[in-house]
């Protein structure tokens, strides 16, 4: 795992901690999620992706999402490399797409 990917995971963990979630990391890379966030009785499996700039003001996950299926994680946390802003997307909102592409201003409401 790259240093930037590890930094993105820690950034998401800090963001969720600031929102009152307790964060746990799996003990191996064998899980389809990067962390678990728990708050009150809610438990969320989080997959973190550091986006890359694919074209002017558009950011992409690459084809990285092909291996995931429903139930593998609850939220996709996307980290924009331009300012390390974190946004969240529910698994169902991915609509089975293999690749996601965003404009940074596309997210108007924080999910959590």
C-alpha positions in Angstrom: 0.0 0.0 0.0 1.4 3.4 -0.9 2.2 6.1 1.6 -0.5 8.3 0.2 -3.1 5.6 0.5 -2.2 5.1 4.2 -2.4 8.9 4.7 -5.9 8.9 3.1 -7.0 6.1 5.5 -5.7 8.1 8.5 -7.4 11.2 7.2 -10.7 9.4 7.0 -10.2 7.9 10.5 -9.6 11.4 11.9 -12.6 12.8 10.1 -14.9 10.1 11.4 -13.4 10.4 14.9 -14.2 14.1 14.8 -17.8 13.1 14.1 -18.0 10.9 17.2 -17.2 7.5 15.7 -14.8 5.0 17.3 -12.4 3.6 14.6 -11.1 0.1 14.3 -8.7 -1.3 11.7 -8.7 -4.9 10.5 -5.6 -6.9 11.5 -5.0 -8.0 7.9 -5.5 -7.0 4.3 -7.9 -9.9 3.7 -11.0 -7.8 4.3 -12.9 -5.8 1.6 -13.0 -2.8 3.8 -10.3 -0.6 5.3 -11.8 0.3 8.7 -14.9 -0.1 10.9 -16.6 3.0 12.4 -18.9 2.6 15.4 -21.1 5.2 17.0 -23.8 4.3 19.5 -25.4 1.1 17.9 -24.4 2.0 14.3 -21.5 0.1 12.8 -20.2 0.9 9.3 -17.6 -0.8 7.2 -15.6 1.8 5.3 -13.6 1.4 2.1 -11.2 4.3 1.4 -10.1 5.5 -2.0 -7.7 8.3 -2.7 -8.9 9.8 -6.0 -6.7 10.9 -8.8 -7.2 13.7 -11.2 -8.4 12.1 -14.4 -9.1 15.2 -16.3 -9.6 18.9 -15.6 -11.4 19.2 -12.3 -12.6 15.6 -12.5 -11.4 12.9 -10.1 -11.6 9.1 -10.5 -11.3 5.9 -8.5 -9.8 4.1 -11.5 -11.1 0.6 -12.2 -10.5 -0.3 -8.6 -14.1 -1.0 -7.7 -14.6 -4.2 -9.8 -13.8 -6.6 -7.0 -16.5 -5.3 -4.6 -19.9 -6.7 -4.1 -22.9 -5.7 -1.9 -22.1 -6.2 1.7 -18.4 -5.8 1.4 -18.6 -2.3 2.8 -21.3 0.3 3.7 -19.6 3.5 2.8 -17.0 4.5 0.3 -14.9 7.3 1.6 -13.3 9.3 -1.2 -10.4 11.6 -0.6 -9.7 14.4 -3.0 -6.0 14.9 -3.5 -6.2 18.6 -4.2 -7.1 19.5 -0.6 -7.6 16.1 1.1 -11.3 16.7 1.5 -13.3 13.6 2.5 -16.7 12.7 1.1 -18.8 9.6 1.7 -20.9 7.6 -0.7 -23.2 4.7 0.2 -22.5 1.4 -1.5 -25.9 1.4 -3.1 -25.3 4.8 -4.6 -22.4 3.3 -6.7 -25.1 1.5 -8.8 -22.7 -1.3 -9.6 -20.3 0.9 -11.5 -16.7 -0.3 -11.8 -15.3 3.2 -11.8 -16.5 6.4 -10.3 -15.7 9.9 -11.5 -16.5 13.1 -9.6 -16.3 16.8 -9.6 -15.3 18.1 -6.2 -18.3 20.3 -6.0 -20.6 17.4 -6.8 -21.1 16.6 -3.2 -23.3 19.2 -1.6 -24.5 17.5 1.6 -22.2 15.6 3.9 -23.5 12.0 4.3 -22.3 11.6 7.9 
